[in-house]
Amino acid sequence: MFRRLRNATPPLSTACFGSLAWAAAMAASAVFSLWLADRLGAPSLPAIAILFAIGGLAAFVPAMTLANLLGRKRGERRFAATFFSLSVATIGITAMLYALHFRYYFSQWHADPFTVRWAFEFAFTIAAALYQFAVLGMRLYFPLGLIALFAFSFWNANRSR
């Protein structure tokens, strides 16, 4: 089991360069989408780009490991596994980072930690942040992020193991 997981983990060079490239692609996707929407003057633009870059950076290695576990054979199966795992991991990790930042901002108005009221405020703040990311943040992955996702999936499907 652990040997299979170790074999599925990408090599250090792939992990480093792939993570940096994927992070740059996700940040570029967010900035490009904001540029298309004529929102480059927003004061939160650097924070948005950094959030998407960190989400992509943190998602690459786990996503590629999962893709290598799911799609051990060459071809379509490996492409599909990479496409699925890279998209889910990137969106999920970025959404959770956004939710944690959202929670941190609103925590100043919340009840004392570890009370019943605090638990409800924590849960509903995180839920609201995830919903807000789904509605507003997901569109920043289109169209450039989708192109990058196809390119990385194609690259992983065709690289030698």
C-alpha positions in Angstrom: 0.0 0.0 0.0 2.7 2.5 1.0 4.9 1.4 -1.8 2.1 2.1 -4.3 1.6 5.5 -2.8 5.3 6.3 -2.9 5.5 5.2 -6.6 2.5 7.4 -7.4 4.0 10.5 -5.9 5.6 12.6 -8.6 9.4 13.0 -8.6 10.9 16.0 -6.9 11.6 17.9 -10.1 8.1 17.3 -11.4 6.6 18.3 -8.0 8.6 21.5 -7.8 8.3 22.7 -11.4 4.8 21.4 -11.9 3.6 23.1 -8.7 5.1 26.4 -9.7 3.8 26.2 -13.2 0.3 25.2 -12.0 0.3 28.0 -9.4 1.3 30.5 -12.1 -1.4 29.2 -14.4 -4.1 29.5 -11.7 -3.0 33.1 -10.8 -2.9 34.0 -14.4 -6.3 32.5 -14.9 -7.8 34.7 -12.1 -6.1 37.9 -13.4 -7.1 37.2 -17.0 -10.7 36.6 -16.0 -10.7 39.8 -14.0 -9.2 41.6 -17.0 -11.9 40.2 -19.2 -14.5 41.5 -16.8 -12.7 44.9 -16.7 -12.0 44.6 -13.0 -8.2 45.0 -13.0 -8.5 48.2 -11.0 -9.9 46.3 -8.0 -7.7 46.9 -4.9 -8.0 43.2 -4.0 -6.4 42.0 -7.3 -3.1 41.0 -5.7 -4.8 39.1 -2.9 -7.0 37.2 -5.4 -4.0 36.3 -7.5 -2.1 35.1 -4.5 -5.0 33.1 -3.2 -5.4 31.3 -6.5 -1.6 30.8 -6.8 -1.4 29.3 -3.3 -4.4 27.1 -4.0 -2.7 25.8 -7.2 0.6 25.4 -5.5 -0.9 23.3 -2.6 -3.1 21.2 -4.9 -0.6 20.1 -7.5 1.3 17.3 -5.7 -1.8 15.7 -4.0 -3.7 15.9 -7.3 -0.9 14.3 -9.3 -0.5 11.6 -6.7 -4.2 10.8 -6.9 -4.1 10.9 -10.7 -1.2 8.5 -10.8 -3.1 6.2 -8.4 -6.3 6.3 -10.4 -4.9 6.2 -13.9 -1.9 3.9 -13.8 -2.3 3.0 -17.4 -1.5 5.2 -20.3 -4.0 7.1 -22.5 -7.5 8.2 -21.8 -7.7 6.8 -18.3 -4.7 8.8 -17.2 -5.9 11.9 -18.9 -9.3 11.6 -17.2 -7.8 10.9 -13.8 -5.5 13.9 -14.1 -8.3 16.1 -15.3 -10.6 15.0 -12.4 -8.0 15.1 -9.6 -6.3 18.4 -10.6 -9.6 20.2 -11.0 -11.2 18.9 -7.8 -8.0 19.4 -5.7 -7.4 22.9 -7.0 -11.0 24.1 -6.6 -11.3 22.4 -3.2 -8.1 23.7 -1.7 -8.6 27.2 -3.0 -12.1 27.3 -1.7 -11.0 26.1 1.7 -8.3 28.8 1.8 -10.9 31.4 0.8 -13.2 30.1 3.5 -10.5 30.2 6.2 -9.7 33.8 5.2 -13.4 34.7 5.2 -13.8 33.1 8.7 -10.7 35.0 10.0 -12.2 38.3 8.8 -15.6 37.7 10.4 -14.2 36.1 13.6 -13.9 39.6 15.2 -17.7 39.7 15.5 -18.2 36.1 16.6 -18.7 34.7 20.1 -16.0 33.4 22.4 -14.3 30.3 21.0 -15.6 26.8 21.6 -19.1 27.8 22.7 -22.3 26.6 21.1 -22.9 29.9 19.5 -19.3 30.0 18.2 -19.7 26.6 16.6 -22.8 27.7 14.8 -21.1 30.9 13.6 -18.1 29.0 12.5 -20.1 26.4 10.6 -22.3 28.9 8.9 -19.5 31.3 8.1 -17.5 28.5 6.4 -20.7 27.4 4.5 -21.4 30.9 3.3 -17.8 31.3 2.2 -17.8 28.1 0.2 -21.1 29.1 -1.4 -19.7 32.6 -2.2 -16.6 31.0 -3.7 -18.7 28.6 -5.8 -20.8 31.5 -7.2 -18.1 34.2 -7.6 -14.7 32.4 -7.5 -15.3 29.6 -9.8 -15.7 31.9 -12.8 -12.1 33.0 -12.4 -11.0 29.6 -13.6 -12.5 30.2 -17.0 -11.4 30.3 -19.8 -7.6 30.2 -19.1 -7.8 27.8 -16.2 -9.7 25.3 -18.3 -7.1 25.5 -21.1 -4.3 25.0 -18.5 -6.2 22.0 -17.1 -6.4 20.4 -20.5 -2.7 21.1 -21.1 -1.6 19.6 -17.8 -3.8 16.6 -18.2 -2.5 16.0 -21.7 1.1 16.4 -20.4 0.5 13.9 -17.6 -1.2 11.4 -19.9 1.7 11.4 -22.4 4.8 11.7 -20.1 6.9 8.6 -19.5 6.6 7.0 -16.0 
